[in-house]
Amino acid sequence: MTTKLTKQTHFDAIIIGGGACGLMCAVQAGFLGKRTLILEKADRVGAKILISGGGRCNYTNLYATDQQFISQNPHFSKSAFSQWTVEDTISFFETYGIEGKEKTLGQLFPVSDKAKDVVQVFIDLCADLDQDIWCNAEVKIVEKTDDGFTVRVEIDGKQEYISAPNVVIAAGGLPIPKMGATDFGLRTARQFDMKIADTAPALVPLTITGKDQPWYEQLSGNSIFCRVWNDRISFEENILFTHWGLSGPAILQISSYWKPGESIYIDLLPNQNIADLIQLEKETNGKKMLLAYLASLYTRKFAEALSDKLPVEKNLASLTKTEIEDLSELIHNFKVKPAGDKGYDKAEVMRGGVSTDELSSKTLEAKKVPGLFFGGECVDVTGWLGGYNFQWAWASGFVIAQNI
Ligand SMILES: Cc1cc2nc3c(=O)[nH]c(=O)nc-3n(C[C@H](O)[C@H](O)[C@H](O)COP(=O)(O)OP(=O)(O)OC[C@H]3O[C@@H](n4cnc5c(N)ncnc54)[C@H](O)[C@@H]3O)c2cc1C
């Protein structure tokens, strides 16, 4: 039998995962004079921050409240968001040289448009505050000991055992496996008999297959401002037609509330009434063809694509009441039954995760396992598109740092 050599360390906590949550946790712990060690599987920290927002990092949202988060317990995130607010995020980054600019709908990006500036803030602060970061260090398992935890980590093919009184699981979720996403957070929770809220890809494009697919494919690249809804929620943003179905912000948003087999509905002309608009146009321009009229509202391509569903060759004056009703139904109540979603390869976040029932909302410590903390995406708190997920990652990292 081989003896297991465990390195006793002086760290107050081992943080597993050097993403948004883990980095914020290390820095905030450092401000409190605590020492942490980040173990990061990849060869660098902050990989998802670097690709976020198209490489520009939408690091928070001016209008974030607990209302834009999905969880089995919608109240769970309130405590963390009251401890670390959007203003805290903004002033934290301002203090370290990152001014924010709002792009749209409260979405805040660095003025430099460079996500790498955000990551650099954490790398510099970790160095200044003496917080250790080990990259290429994949944690295999966390074990409970009498006075804390032992973590088995693989570094350059060698196993090491490191111990500390606290362990923070900030290992993210399942999206983008090719970037090294793991189920480590979920696995560790299960290992300690903690419940998991069902997981699924979220903020993800939706696919259309079968006889309808060519209709969407012909429109690939067309983007339309819409209201997209189901029986739970509605979003007003652009949709984007693609070769395989639908994407764009409104679709990504609704995908987080969509379940396989369900339909979604699209109002292709939100806040206006197509029947009234046609009536008005008819008064001065009755000879105009419906095709030309629709092309003026949308693109020519989109108007042409509607020719299999509407009498686009007729002029406006000759449209019957029934035809206008059908047109109105199609424009304002366009029903789509997605075949599926594009999966974790294309999802921005994971829905579900470590059940909030298992964690203290005030400290994010596991109720059954004192000293074990969960933060960021591996917890069942999933934000909307638009900087909300980082706000949760920063807030949960901050909260944990206060309690390790
Ligand atoms: C393409 C894309 C764009 C996005 N854009 C935005 C955006 O603009 N705004 C926004 O708010 N959100 C955005 N998100 C979501 C956001 O990136 C995540 O919500 C956020 O990164 C979650 O932070 P985290 O710290 O929980 O996890 P992560 O940032 O994923 O970090 C987890 C880390 O843990 C490491 N790890 C995993 N397992 C182990 C292990 N066993 N041992 C050691 N290390 C391990 C991983 O390598 C990873 O570095 C985007 C996501 C994607 C995929």
The ligand as a Gaussian input file, in Angstrom:
#p B3LYP/6-31G(d) Opt

LIG

0 1
 C      -19.475000      32.166000     -25.471000
 C      -19.895000      32.694000     -24.113000
 C      -20.077000      34.056000     -23.948000
 C      -20.517000      34.548000     -22.697000
 N      -20.673000      35.896000     -22.562000
 C      -21.103000      36.380000     -21.365000
 C      -21.229000      37.787000     -21.161000
 O      -20.854000      38.613000     -22.014000
 N      -21.742000      38.212000     -19.965000
 C      -22.099000      37.342000     -18.963000
 O      -22.567000      37.779000     -17.898000
 N      -21.928000      36.009000     -19.118000
 C      -21.425000      35.519000     -20.278000
 N      -21.242000      34.163000     -20.422000
 C      -21.487000      33.282000     -19.243000
 C      -20.275000      33.395000     -18.291000
 O      -19.088000      33.171000     -19.019000
 C      -20.401000      32.353000     -17.166000
 O      -21.641000      32.483000     -16.541000
 C      -19.286000      32.580000     -16.141000
 O      -18.025000      32.429000     -16.772000
 C      -19.402000      31.575000     -14.990000
 O      -18.331000      31.799000     -14.104000
 P      -17.776000      30.594000     -13.209000
 O      -16.608000      31.153000     -12.492000
 O      -18.865000      29.989000     -12.454000
 O      -17.318000      29.489000     -14.261000
 P      -16.173000      29.537000     -15.368000
 O      -15.891000      30.942000     -15.787000
 O      -16.595000      28.568000     -16.411000
 O      -14.890000      29.010000     -14.600000
 C      -14.791000      27.700000     -14.137000
 C      -13.351000      27.291000     -14.209000
 O      -13.182000      26.046000     -13.535000
 C      -12.232000      25.279000     -14.222000
 N      -12.415000      23.880000     -13.841000
 C      -13.456000      23.063000     -14.123000
 N      -13.263000      21.851000     -13.565000
 C      -12.070000      21.902000     -12.906000
 C      -11.315000      20.960000     -12.157000
 N      -11.763000      19.712000     -11.955000
 N      -10.128000      21.356000     -11.638000
 C       -9.662000      22.619000     -11.838000
 N      -10.321000      23.535000     -12.552000
 C      -11.527000      23.194000     -13.081000
 C      -12.539000      25.577000     -15.685000
 O      -11.436000      25.283000     -16.512000
 C      -12.875000      27.061000     -15.637000
 O      -11.755000      27.877000     -15.873000
 C      -20.777000      33.643000     -21.634000
 C      -20.567000      32.292000     -21.805000
 C      -20.109000      31.809000     -23.027000
 C      -19.873000      30.318000     -23.181000

